[in-house]
Amino acid sequence: MVPWSDHKSCDRSQFHNEPAAHAGPWNVADAQSAGVDVSVDAIPSAGGSAAQPFAGVQAFFLSAKSTNSLVANEFLVNYIATADVQTKLFEAGGRPPALTESFEAAQSDPIAGGFATVGANAVPMPSIPEMGSVWDDWGKTEAALIKGSADPAADWVKMADAIKAKLG
């Protein structure tokens, strides 16, 4: 399994030799171009509780300092926020669209449908700089668990305590 932390290095060569990876829509094209038969499955339960992945989003924003906010707003509301453009963005980038109509249509794609199913139980990913600490500790612990060099119960608790300490 390719550990989460390894995805930050952008070394996609690992996809060739691994049976599984924890990733998101941003990694699908690279995995497929590496010849991997990609599917999206739910994260298994840990300790009997349903896993809840983080959900992240990308968005367009209108700057308060825009010199032409009327035209920019028109562009965002009446062009970017249309089903046709949202669908084209999905087709170009593979990330499920935010617009409900386009999102529902995109689910005919098994990868997007898989992310929709898994994401139904997701929680919003905090948009805070401290998430770097979370990913660092989490990735290192996950890699050690996958390699068999860590005690799952003890090291997961140690990881959680380290993250809590860093976050205050």
C-alpha positions in Angstrom: 0.0 0.0 0.0 1.3 3.4 -0.9 1.2 5.4 2.4 -0.5 8.8 2.4 2.7 10.6 3.2 4.3 9.3 0.0 1.7 11.1 -2.2 3.2 14.4 -1.2 6.4 13.5 -2.9 4.6 13.1 -6.2 6.5 9.8 -6.8 3.9 8.1 -8.8 6.2 5.2 -9.8 5.0 3.5 -6.6 1.6 2.8 -8.2 3.1 0.0 -10.3 4.0 -2.3 -7.4 1.4 -1.6 -4.7 -2.0 -3.3 -4.2 -3.7 -0.3 -2.7 -3.2 3.4 -2.0 -5.0 6.0 0.2 -5.5 9.0 -2.1 -8.2 11.2 -3.6 -9.4 12.2 -7.0 -6.2 14.2 -7.6 -4.2 10.9 -7.9 -6.5 9.0 -10.2 -5.1 10.2 -13.5 -1.5 9.4 -12.5 -2.4 6.0 -11.2 -4.3 5.1 -14.4 -1.5 6.4 -16.6 0.8 4.1 -14.6 -1.4 1.2 -15.7 -3.2 0.7 -12.4 -6.8 -0.6 -12.5 -8.3 2.0 -10.1 -11.4 1.6 -8.0 -12.6 3.5 -5.0 -13.7 1.7 -1.9 -14.6 2.8 1.6 -12.0 3.0 4.3 -12.4 -0.1 6.5 -13.7 0.4 10.0 -11.2 0.8 12.8 -12.4 -0.4 16.2 -16.0 -0.9 15.1 -16.7 2.7 14.2 -17.4 3.7 10.6 -14.4 5.5 9.1 -15.0 9.1 8.2 -12.6 10.5 5.6 -11.9 14.2 5.3 -13.6 16.0 2.4 -11.9 18.9 0.8 -13.2 21.3 -1.7 -12.0 23.7 -4.2 -13.8 26.9 -4.9 -13.8 30.1 -6.9 -13.9 33.3 -4.8 -14.5 36.9 -5.8 -11.9 39.2 -4.2 -13.2 42.1 -2.2 -10.5 44.1 -4.0 -11.6 43.2 -7.5 -11.6 46.3 -9.7 -14.5 45.0 -11.7 -16.6 42.9 -9.3 -19.8 43.2 -11.4 -18.2 41.4 -14.4 -16.3 39.0 -12.1 -19.6 38.1 -10.3 -21.4 37.6 -13.7 -18.6 35.3 -14.8 -18.7 33.2 -11.7 -22.5 33.0 -11.3 -23.6 32.8 -14.9 -20.7 30.9 -16.4 -18.6 28.9 -13.9 -21.7 27.9 -11.9 -23.4 26.3 -14.9 -23.9 22.6 -15.3 -22.1 22.6 -18.6 -18.9 24.3 -17.2 -19.0 22.2 -14.0 -19.2 19.1 -16.1 -16.4 20.2 -18.4 -14.2 21.0 -15.3 -14.9 17.5 -14.1 -14.0 15.9 -17.4 -10.8 17.9 -17.6 -9.6 17.4 -14.0 -11.5 14.3 -12.7 -12.5 15.9 -9.5 -16.2 15.6 -8.7 -18.1 18.8 -9.3 -19.8 20.8 -6.6 -22.9 21.7 -8.5 -25.5 19.1 -7.6 -26.8 18.5 -11.2 -23.2 18.0 -12.5 -22.2 15.9 -9.4 -25.2 13.5 -9.9 -24.4 13.2 -13.6 -20.7 12.6 -12.9 -21.6 9.6 -10.7 -22.2 7.5 -13.8 -18.4 7.4 -13.9 -17.4 4.5 -11.5 -14.5 6.5 -10.0 -16.6 9.6 -9.3 -19.4 7.4 -8.1 -17.0 5.7 -5.7 -15.9 9.0 -4.3 -19.5 10.1 -3.9 -20.3 6.9 -1.9 -17.2 7.2 0.3 -17.7 11.0 0.6 -21.3 10.7 1.9 -19.8 9.9 5.3 -17.0 12.4 5.1 -16.3 15.3 7.4 -15.0 18.7 6.3 -11.2 18.9 6.4 -10.2 21.8 8.5 -8.6 24.6 6.5 -5.9 25.4 9.0 -2.1 25.5 8.7 -1.9 23.0 11.6 -3.1 20.2 9.3 0.5 19.9 8.2 1.3 18.5 11.6 -1.6 16.1 11.3 -0.4 14.8 7.9 3.2 14.5 9.0 2.4 12.4 12.1 -0.4 10.5 10.5 1.7 9.7 7.4 4.7 8.5 9.3 2.5 6.3 11.6 0.5 4.9 8.7 3.7 4.1 6.8 5.2 2.3 9.9 1.9 0.3 10.3 1.9 -0.7 6.7 5.5 -1.8 6.8 4.7 -3.8 10.0 7.3 -1.9 12.1 4.7 -0.4 14.5 2.3 -1.6 17.1 -1.1 -0.6 15.8 -2.8 0.1 19.2 0.2 1.8 20.9 1.5 3.8 17.9 -1.9 5.0 16.8 -2.5 6.4 20.4 1.0 7.9 20.4 0.3 9.6 17.0 -3.0 11.0 18.3 -1.3 12.3 21.4 1.4 13.9 19.3 -1.1 15.6 17.1 -3.2 16.8 20.0 0.0 18.3 21.6 0.9 20.1 18.5 -2.6 21.5 18.0 -2.8 22.6 21.6 
